[in-house]
């Protein structure tokens, strides 16, 4: 798309054609986790601007548009044509544009005498956001429209539910067009997942039936990485497991997730040990952003590791970097060129080959240093949270609750401990206990817990909702050294969460009461190697989820 919808020539040494990229918020969210500003520039993108911002004319440059086909966006694009902002226009729509809206653009182009300037119009079918090679989310803009709360509101109308389902189906359809493969669909019965499955099955069948315009034949099918096999799409409802999104987990990625958004983590910089004079206003902490991407080797290797291992690895990386840095300095010192510019180094005789080699690896060394600094800062901020909120204690306690192990401390003591976590942490812990209990606590016990939660400053609205949900589901289903003192060196137990068990049963075609009733939407059987890609309608952290539970629980 960024090469005017022509496959880029590999190993081309020529300069790219310079152009501007115009996107809406949806397009921005799709591109930002995938491409850095430098990568965009390497592809010839000199400017990237929001469609609805004030943009000056650049009449000698082509423009690539990447937007949703909304009424508002079409109007603004027609305005751009009338104002003759650019040399030529390559219009790319995130979801398929309707015929009537396409006619609006054609009429605007005719009116502006710009028909020849509209070079290409494409439906890109990219209405989903790729966060990792094996992870996507349906949307970020207007995500509250397809959120857990939206689907589970007691006052939701049939029309509203249909709209939510259509939005989810459009994104999943785009996902499979991009893969170039028709999935086998499995889902639980009587849930929103079944509604999505029925609609998606219908949409895929209709597209296959239209042989001339099918998106799953010819070149497209060959392009898909799964073209040689059938992917299995398992649709599950969040209600099968409400405890996991509330759980205080122990891996690096999960701990960072509280401040994580589209692969960018936003953290408050540590204030250090500097003391604040009595009566002075505390210094405002600076917010700092870090991108944690696929090109970050440390992140890729350690994001799933328990936090103490990550702290240890950061320290090892730092020591390894210092050894390399010291070696460069030592060699320069031996050659007597300490402090001289790098140009002088390359002019020395062959004896300096070792030094030249060391210096030529400087860019790599600097990148290594940048990543070490980044993860030192991120891990330090995470460590501060762990210590301040006793997250290691919460993790261990919740693991015991969820695995039905014996508890070494009473739940009331945990809730009442003023030094253990925020009111939200305490509410998360209690909800996990409530959801995971074989039978709900007695009214007397519940009143005791509610009093302790209220005294701890908790909002009880999420509990009100979970009580209703629980009742219903029971009826339905019968750089510096990391100081790790005070933080437990806990390991992650290998226990399968409900989604993992369901996926395992369906991929291995095992008979299991949990999945025997799942609907099946394709006659073909899945064979060959298996590759899981995860997607969700909304990627929330515990704070956002508990807020939605709270809204659902408010009378």
C-alpha positions as CSV (number, residue, x, y, z in Angstrom):
1,X,0.0,0.0,0.0
2,X,2.8,2.4,0.9
3,X,4.4,1.6,-2.5
4,X,1.2,2.7,-4.4
5,X,-0.2,-0.9,-4.1
6,X,2.7,-2.4,-6.1
7,X,4.9,-5.0,-4.5
8,X,8.2,-3.2,-3.6
9,X,11.3,-4.3,-5.5
10,X,13.7,-6.1,-3.0
11,X,17.3,-4.9,-2.8
12,X,16.4,-1.8,-4.9
13,X,19.1,0.9,-4.4
14,X,17.0,3.6,-6.0
15,X,15.5,6.4,-4.0
16,X,11.8,5.8,-3.0
17,X,9.1,8.0,-4.5
18,X,8.4,10.7,-1.9
19,X,4.8,10.9,-0.8
20,X,2.5,11.9,2.1
21,X,0.4,9.5,4.1
22,X,-3.0,10.7,5.2
23,X,-4.8,8.5,7.8
24,X,-7.7,8.8,10.3
25,X,-7.4,7.6,13.9
26,X,-8.3,4.0,12.8
27,X,-5.5,4.0,10.2
28,X,-3.1,5.5,12.7
29,X,-3.8,2.7,15.3
30,X,-3.2,0.0,12.6
31,X,0.1,1.5,11.4
32,X,1.7,2.7,14.7
33,X,2.4,-0.8,16.2
34,X,3.8,-2.0,12.9
35,X,6.0,0.8,11.5
36,X,8.3,3.4,13.1
37,X,8.7,6.9,11.8
38,X,12.1,5.8,10.4
39,X,10.6,2.8,8.6
40,X,7.9,5.1,7.1
41,X,10.6,7.5,5.9
42,X,12.6,4.6,4.4
43,X,9.5,3.8,2.4
44,X,9.3,7.4,1.1
45,X,6.7,8.8,3.5
46,X,7.9,12.4,4.2
47,X,4.8,13.5,6.1
48,X,2.1,11.5,7.9
49,X,-1.0,13.6,8.8
50,X,-4.4,13.0,10.2
51,X,-7.2,13.4,7.7
52,X,-9.2,15.9,9.8
53,X,-6.2,18.1,10.7
54,X,-5.4,21.4,8.9
55,X,-3.3,20.4,6.0
56,X,-1.5,22.7,3.5
57,X,-1.5,22.0,-0.2
58,X,1.5,20.1,-1.5
59,X,0.6,20.1,-5.2
60,X,3.6,18.2,-6.6
61,X,3.5,15.2,-4.2
62,X,1.3,12.1,-4.4
63,X,-0.9,11.3,-1.4
64,X,-1.7,7.8,0.0
65,X,-5.0,7.8,2.1
66,X,-5.6,5.0,4.6
67,X,-9.0,5.6,6.3
68,X,-12.4,4.0,7.3
69,X,-15.1,4.6,4.7
70,X,-17.2,6.8,7.0
71,X,-19.5,9.6,5.8
72,X,-17.3,12.2,7.6
73,X,-14.1,10.8,6.0
74,X,-15.6,10.7,2.5
75,X,-16.7,14.3,2.8
76,X,-13.2,15.4,3.8
77,X,-11.6,13.5,1.0
78,X,-14.0,15.1,-1.5
79,X,-13.0,18.5,-0.1
80,X,-9.3,17.6,-0.6
81,X,-10.1,16.8,-4.3
82,X,-11.9,20.1,-4.7
83,X,-9.0,22.0,-3.0
84,X,-6.5,20.2,-5.2
85,X,-4.2,19.5,-2.3
86,X,-2.0,16.9,-3.9
87,X,-0.6,15.8,-7.3
88,X,-2.4,12.4,-7.2
89,X,-4.6,10.4,-4.8
90,X,-4.3,6.7,-3.8
91,X,-7.4,5.9,-1.8
92,X,-7.2,2.9,0.5
93,X,-10.1,2.0,2.7
94,X,-9.6,0.0,5.9
95,X,-13.0,-1.8,5.4
96,X,-14.9,-2.2,2.1
97,X,-16.5,1.0,0.8
98,X,-20.1,0.9,-0.3
99,X,-21.1,1.7,-3.9
100,X,-23.0,4.8,-3.0
101,X,-20.0,6.3,-1.1
102,X,-17.7,5.4,-4.1
103,X,-20.1,7.3,-6.3
104,X,-19.8,10.4,-4.0
105,X,-16.1,10.4,-4.5
106,X,-16.5,9.9,-8.3
107,X,-18.9,12.9,-8.4
108,X,-16.5,15.1,-6.4
109,X,-13.6,14.1,-8.7
110,X,-15.7,15.0,-11.8
111,X,-16.7,18.3,-10.2
112,X,-13.1,19.2,-9.3
113,X,-11.9,18.1,-12.7
114,X,-9.6,15.7,-10.8
115,X,-10.7,12.3,-12.3
116,X,-7.2,11.5,-13.7
117,X,-5.6,12.4,-10.4
118,X,-7.4,9.7,-8.5
119,X,-4.9,7.0,-9.4
120,X,-6.2,4.0,-7.4
121,X,-9.0,3.0,-5.1
122,X,-8.5,-0.1,-2.9
123,X,-10.4,-2.0,-0.2
124,X,-7.6,-3.1,2.0
125,X,-9.6,-5.3,4.5
126,X,-7.3,-4.3,7.4
127,X,-9.9,-3.5,10.0
128,X,-7.9,-5.0,12.9
129,X,-4.7,-4.1,14.8
130,X,-1.7,-6.4,14.8
131,X,0.2,-6.1,18.0
132,X,2.5,-9.1,17.6
133,X,3.2,-11.8,15.0
134,X,0.6,-14.0,16.8
135,X,-1.7,-11.4,18.5
136,X,-4.3,-9.0,17.2
137,X,-7.1,-6.9,18.7
138,X,-10.2,-5.8,16.8
139,X,-10.1,-2.1,17.4
140,X,-8.9,0.7,19.6
141,X,-11.0,3.7,18.5
142,X,-14.6,3.3,19.8
143,X,-13.5,0.0,21.6
144,X,-16.2,0.7,24.2
145,X,-18.8,-0.1,21.5
146,X,-17.6,-3.8,21.4
147,X,-16.5,-4.0,25.1
148,X,-17.4,-6.6,27.7
149,X,-19.7,-4.0,29.3
150,X,-21.4,-3.2,26.0
151,X,-22.3,-6.9,25.3
152,X,-23.4,-7.6,28.9
153,X,-25.5,-4.5,29.6
154,X,-28.9,-5.7,31.0
155,X,-30.7,-3.0,29.0
156,X,-29.1,-3.8,25.6
157,X,-31.6,-3.9,22.7
158,X,-31.5,-6.4,19.9
159,X,-30.6,-3.7,17.4
160,X,-27.6,-2.6,19.5
161,X,-26.5,-6.3,19.9
162,X,-26.8,-6.8,16.1
163,X,-24.6,-3.7,15.5
164,X,-21.9,-5.0,17.9
165,X,-21.9,-8.4,16.3
166,X,-21.6,-6.9,12.8
167,X,-18.7,-4.7,13.9
168,X,-16.9,-7.8,15.3
169,X,-17.7,-9.9,12.2
170,X,-16.4,-7.2,9.8
171,X,-13.0,-7.2,11.6
172,X,-12.7,-11.0,11.7
173,X,-13.7,-11.1,8.0
174,X,-10.8,-8.6,7.3
175,X,-8.5,-10.8,9.3
176,X,-9.2,-13.9,7.3
177,X,-9.0,-12.0,4.0
178,X,-5.5,-10.9,5.1
179,X,-4.5,-14.5,6.0
180,X,-6.0,-15.6,2.6
181,X,-7.7,-18.6,4.2
182,X,-11.2,-19.8,5.1
183,X,-11.3,-20.9,8.7
184,X,-13.1,-23.8,10.3
185,X,-15.2,-22.2,13.0
186,X,-16.0,-23.6,16.5
187,X,-18.0,-21.8,19.2
188,X,-20.0,-22.4,22.4
189,X,-23.8,-22.4,22.1
190,X,-26.2,-19.8,23.3
191,X,-23.6,-17.0,23.7
192,X,-22.5,-13.9,21.8
193,X,-19.7,-16.1,20.4
194,X,-22.4,-18.2,18.6
195,X,-24.0,-15.0,17.1
196,X,-20.6,-14.0,15.7
197,X,-19.9,-17.5,14.4
198,X,-23.3,-17.6,12.5
199,X,-22.8,-14.2,11.0
200,X,-19.1,-14.8,10.0
201,X,-20.0,-18.2,8.5
202,X,-22.7,-16.5,6.4
203,X,-20.4,-13.6,5.2
204,X,-17.6,-16.1,4.2
205,X,-20.1,-18.3,2.3
206,X,-21.5,-15.3,0.4
207,X,-18.1,-14.2,-0.6
208,X,-17.1,-17.7,-1.8
209,X,-20.3,-18.0,-3.7
210,X,-19.5,-14.9,-5.8
211,X,-16.7,-16.6,-7.8
212,X,-15.8,-13.4,-9.8
213,X,-15.3,-11.2,-6.8
214,X,-14.3,-13.7,-4.2
215,X,-11.4,-12.6,-1.9
216,X,-10.3,-16.2,-1.3
217,X,-9.3,-17.3,-4.8
218,X,-6.4,-16.8,-7.1
219,X,-3.5,-14.6,-6.1
220,X,-5.0,-13.7,-2.7
221,X,-5.2,-17.3,-1.6
222,X,-1.6,-17.9,-2.6
223,X,-0.4,-14.9,-0.6
224,X,-1.9,-16.2,2.7
225,X,0.6,-17.8,5.0
226,X,-2.0,-20.4,5.8
227,X,-3.0,-21.1,2.2
228,X,-1.7,-24.7,2.5
229,X,-4.0,-25.6,5.4
230,X,-7.2,-24.6,7.1
231,X,-7.0,-22.4,10.2
232,X,-9.3,-23.2,13.2
233,X,-11.1,-20.2,14.6
234,X,-12.3,-20.8,18.1
235,X,-14.8,-18.2,19.4
236,X,-15.2,-18.0,23.2
237,X,-17.2,-15.7,25.4
238,X,-15.3,-13.8,28.1
239,X,-17.8,-15.1,30.6
240,X,-16.2,-18.6,30.5
241,X,-13.3,-17.1,32.6
242,X,-13.7,-13.8,34.5
243,X,-11.0,-14.5,37.0
244,X,-7.9,-14.4,34.7
245,X,-8.3,-10.8,33.6
246,X,-8.5,-9.7,37.3
247,X,-5.5,-11.9,38.3
248,X,-2.3,-10.2,39.6
249,X,0.2,-12.1,37.4
250,X,3.9,-12.4,37.5
251,X,5.3,-12.3,34.0
252,X,7.1,-9.2,32.6
253,X,4.5,-8.5,29.9
254,X,1.5,-9.0,32.3
255,X,3.0,-6.6,34.9
256,X,3.7,-4.0,32.3
257,X,0.2,-4.3,30.8
258,X,-1.3,-2.0,33.4
259,X,0.3,0.9,31.5
260,X,0.5,-0.7,28.1
261,X,-1.3,0.6,25.0
262,X,-0.7,-0.5,21.4
263,X,2.8,-1.8,22.2
264,X,3.8,1.4,24.0
265,X,4.3,1.5,27.7
266,X,3.8,4.8,29.6
267,X,5.5,5.0,33.0
268,X,6.2,7.6,35.6
269,X,9.9,8.2,36.0
270,X,11.4,7.3,39.3
271,X,12.1,10.2,41.6
272,X,15.0,8.4,43.2
273,X,15.9,9.0,46.9
274,X,15.9,12.8,46.7
275,X,14.2,14.1,49.8
276,X,11.5,16.8,49.6
277,X,11.8,19.7,52.1
278,X,9.0,19.8,54.7
279,X,6.0,21.7,53.5
280,X,7.2,21.7,49.9
281,X,4.9,20.4,47.2
282,X,6.0,17.0,45.9
283,X,7.7,17.0,42.6
284,X,5.4,16.0,39.7
285,X,6.6,12.8,38.2
286,X,7.4,12.9,34.5
287,X,5.6,10.4,32.2
288,X,7.9,8.6,29.8
289,X,6.9,6.4,26.8
290,X,8.8,3.3,25.6
291,X,8.0,1.2,22.5
292,X,8.2,-2.5,23.1
293,X,8.2,-4.0,19.7
294,X,9.1,-7.2,17.7
295,X,12.6,-5.8,16.9
296,X,13.4,-5.5,20.7
297,X,15.2,-8.8,21.2
298,X,15.2,-8.5,25.0
299,X,11.4,-8.0,25.1
300,X,10.8,-10.9,22.7
301,X,12.9,-13.2,24.8
302,X,11.8,-12.2,28.3
303,X,8.2,-10.8,28.0
304,X,6.8,-14.2,29.2
305,X,9.4,-14.7,31.9
306,X,8.7,-14.4,35.7
307,X,9.8,-10.9,36.8
308,X,12.8,-12.0,39.0
309,X,14.3,-13.7,35.9
310,X,13.9,-10.5,34.0
311,X,15.6,-8.4,36.6
312,X,18.5,-10.8,36.6
313,X,18.7,-10.8,32.8
314,X,18.8,-7.0,32.7
315,X,21.7,-7.1,35.1
316,X,23.5,-9.7,32.9
317,X,23.0,-7.7,29.7
318,X,24.3,-4.6,31.5
319,X,27.5,-6.4,32.6
320,X,28.0,-7.9,29.1
321,X,27.6,-4.4,27.5
322,X,30.1,-2.9,30.0
323,X,32.6,-5.7,29.2
324,X,32.3,-4.9,25.4
325,X,32.5,-1.2,26.0
326,X,35.6,-1.6,28.2
327,X,37.2,-3.7,25.5
328,X,36.8,-0.9,22.9
329,X,38.3,1.6,25.4
330,X,41.2,-0.7,26.2
331,X,42.1,-1.3,22.6
332,X,42.0,2.4,21.8
333,X,44.2,3.0,24.8
334,X,46.8,0.4,23.7
335,X,46.9,2.0,20.2
336,X,47.4,5.4,21.8
337,X,44.4,6.9,20.0
338,X,42.3,7.6,23.1
339,X,40.0,10.5,22.4
340,X,40.8,10.7,18.7
341,X,38.0,10.7,16.2
342,X,36.8,7.4,14.6
343,X,38.2,8.5,11.2
344,X,41.7,8.2,12.4
345,X,41.1,4.7,13.6
346,X,40.3,3.3,10.2
347,X,43.5,4.8,8.8
348,X,45.8,2.7,11.0
349,X,47.6,-0.4,9.7
350,X,46.3,-4.0,9.6
351,X,47.5,-4.5,13.2
352,X,44.4,-2.5,14.2
353,X,42.0,-4.9,12.5
354,X,40.8,-6.0,15.9
355,X,40.1,-2.5,17.0
356,X,38.4,-1.6,13.7
357,X,36.2,-4.6,14.1
358,X,35.3,-3.5,17.7
359,X,34.6,0.0,16.6
360,X,32.5,-1.1,13.6
361,X,30.2,-2.9,16.0
362,X,29.6,0.4,17.9
363,X,26.1,1.0,16.3
364,X,25.1,-2.4,17.5
365,X,26.6,-1.7,20.9
366,X,24.7,1.6,21.1
367,X,21.4,-0.1,20.2
368,X,22.2,-2.7,22.9
369,X,22.8,0.1,25.4
370,X,19.5,1.8,24.4
371,X,17.5,-1.4,25.0
372,X,19.3,-2.0,28.3
373,X,18.5,1.5,29.5
374,X,14.9,1.1,28.3
375,X,14.4,-2.2,30.2
376,X,16.3,-1.0,33.3
377,X,13.8,1.9,33.5
378,X,10.7,-0.2,32.8
379,X,11.8,-3.0,35.1
380,X,12.6,-0.4,37.9
381,X,9.1,1.1,37.6
382,X,7.6,-2.4,37.7
383,X,9.6,-3.2,40.8
384,X,8.4,-0.1,42.5
385,X,4.8,-1.2,41.9
386,X,5.5,-4.7,43.1
387,X,7.0,-3.4,46.4
388,X,4.5,-0.6,47.0
389,X,1.5,-2.9,46.4
390,X,2.9,-6.3,47.5
391,X,2.0,-7.7,44.1
392,X,4.1,-10.8,44.7
393,X,1.9,-11.6,47.7
394,X,-1.2,-11.1,45.7
395,X,0.1,-13.3,42.9
396,X,0.9,-16.1,45.2
397,X,-2.4,-15.9,47.1
398,X,-4.5,-15.7,44.0
399,X,-2.7,-18.7,42.5
400,X,-3.6,-20.7,45.6
401,X,-7.2,-19.6,45.3
402,X,-7.5,-20.5,41.6
403,X,-5.8,-23.8,42.0
404,X,-7.9,-24.6,45.2
405,X,-4.7,-24.9,47.4
406,X,-4.7,-24.3,51.1
407,X,-4.4,-20.6,52.1
408,X,-1.8,-19.7,54.6
409,X,-3.5,-16.4,55.6
410,X,-7.1,-15.5,55.9
411,X,-8.7,-13.5,53.1
412,X,-10.1,-11.0,55.6
413,X,-6.5,-10.3,56.8
414,X,-5.3,-9.7,53.3
415,X,-8.2,-7.2,52.6
416,X,-7.7,-5.5,56.0
417,X,-3.9,-5.1,55.7
418,X,-3.4,-1.4,55.1
419,X,0.1,-2.0,53.5
420,X,-1.1,-4.5,51.0
421,X,-2.2,-3.0,47.7
422,X,-4.7,-0.4,46.6
423,X,-8.5,-0.7,47.1
424,X,-8.7,-1.9,43.5
425,X,-6.1,-4.7,44.2
426,X,-8.2,-5.8,47.2
427,X,-11.4,-5.9,45.1
428,X,-9.6,-7.9,42.4
429,X,-8.5,-10.4,45.0
430,X,-11.9,-10.8,46.5
431,X,-13.7,-11.1,43.1
432,X,-11.2,-13.9,42.1
433,X,-12.1,-15.6,45.4
434,X,-15.8,-15.2,44.8
435,X,-15.7,-16.4,41.2
436,X,-13.4,-19.4,42.0
437,X,-15.3,-20.6,45.1
438,X,-17.1,-23.9,44.6
439,X,-20.1,-22.3,46.4
440,X,-20.7,-18.7,47.2
441,X,-19.9,-17.5,50.7
442,X,-22.8,-17.3,53.2
443,X,-24.7,-14.1,53.6
444,X,-23.1,-13.6,57.1
445,X,-19.6,-14.1,55.7
446,X,-20.3,-11.9,52.6
447,X,-21.4,-9.1,54.9
448,X,-18.1,-9.4,56.8
449,X,-16.1,-9.2,53.6
450,X,-18.2,-6.3,52.3
451,X,-17.6,-4.3,55.5
452,X,-13.8,-5.0,55.2
453,X,-13.8,-4.0,51.6
454,X,-15.7,-0.8,52.3
455,X,-13.3,0.0,55.2
456,X,-10.4,-0.5,52.8
457,X,-12.0,2.1,50.4
458,X,-13.3,-0.3,47.8
459,X,-16.2,0.4,45.4
460,X,-18.6,-2.5,45.8
461,X,-20.3,-2.0,42.4
462,X,-18.2,-4.7,40.6
463,X,-19.2,-7.2,43.3
464,X,-22.9,-6.4,42.7
465,X,-22.5,-7.3,39.0
466,X,-20.4,-10.5,39.7
467,X,-23.0,-11.7,42.2
468,X,-25.7,-11.4,39.5
469,X,-23.4,-13.0,36.9
470,X,-22.4,-15.8,39.3
471,X,-26.1,-16.6,40.1
472,X,-26.9,-16.7,36.5
473,X,-24.0,-18.8,35.5
474,X,-24.7,-21.3,38.3
475,X,-28.3,-21.7,37.1
476,X,-27.1,-22.0,33.4
477,X,-24.3,-24.5,34.1
478,X,-24.7,-26.2,37.0
479,X,21.4,0.1,34.9
480,X,21.9,-0.4,38.6
481,X,21.7,-3.6,40.6
482,X,18.1,-4.6,41.1
483,X,17.3,-4.8,44.7
484,X,14.9,-7.7,44.9
485,X,14.7,-7.8,48.7
486,X,11.2,-8.2,50.0
487,X,10.0,-9.5,46.6
488,X,9.5,-13.2,46.5
489,X,11.3,-15.2,43.8
490,X,8.2,-17.0,42.7
491,X,7.9,-19.4,39.8
492,X,4.9,-19.8,37.5
493,X,3.1,-23.0,37.9
494,X,2.1,-24.7,34.7
495,X,-1.7,-24.7,34.9
496,X,-4.0,-24.4,31.9
497,X,-6.5,-21.6,31.9
498,X,-10.0,-22.3,30.5
499,X,-9.3,-20.8,27.1
500,X,-6.1,-23.0,26.8
501,X,-8.1,-26.1,27.7
502,X,-10.8,-25.3,25.2
503,X,-8.3,-24.7,22.4
504,X,-6.5,-27.9,23.3
505,X,-9.6,-30.0,23.2
506,X,-10.8,-28.5,19.8
507,X,-7.4,-28.7,18.1
508,X,-6.7,-32.2,19.3
509,X,-10.3,-33.1,18.7
510,X,-10.6,-34.6,22.2
511,X,-13.9,-35.5,23.7
512,X,-14.5,-33.3,26.7
513,X,-17.7,-32.1,28.5
514,X,-16.3,-28.5,28.3
515,X,-16.3,-28.5,24.4
516,X,-18.5,-31.5,23.3
517,X,-21.4,-29.1,22.8
518,X,-19.4,-26.6,20.7
519,X,-20.9,-25.9,17.3
520,X,-19.0,-26.8,14.1
521,X,-19.3,-24.7,11.0
522,X,-17.2,-26.5,8.4
523,X,-17.2,-30.1,7.1
524,X,-13.4,-30.3,6.7
525,X,-11.1,-31.5,9.4
526,X,-8.0,-29.6,10.5
527,X,-4.8,-31.4,9.7
528,X,-1.1,-30.6,9.7
529,X,1.0,-28.3,11.9
530,X,-0.9,-25.9,14.2
531,X,-0.2,-22.2,14.7
532,X,-2.2,-20.1,17.1
533,X,-3.0,-16.4,16.6
534,X,-4.8,-14.7,19.4
535,X,-7.4,-12.0,18.9
536,X,-9.9,-10.2,21.1
537,X,-12.6,-7.6,20.7
538,X,-11.0,-5.4,23.4
539,X,-7.6,-5.7,25.1
540,X,-8.2,-4.3,28.6
541,X,-6.2,-4.3,31.8
542,X,-7.6,-5.1,35.2
543,X,-8.3,-1.4,36.0
544,X,-10.4,-1.0,32.8
545,X,-12.2,-4.3,33.4
546,X,-13.1,-3.6,37.0
547,X,-14.4,-0.2,35.8
548,X,-16.7,-2.0,33.4
549,X,-17.9,-4.4,36.1
550,X,-18.5,-1.4,38.3
551,X,-20.6,0.3,35.7
552,X,-22.6,-2.9,35.2
553,X,-23.1,-3.3,39.0
554,X,-24.3,0.3,39.6
555,X,-28.1,0.3,40.1
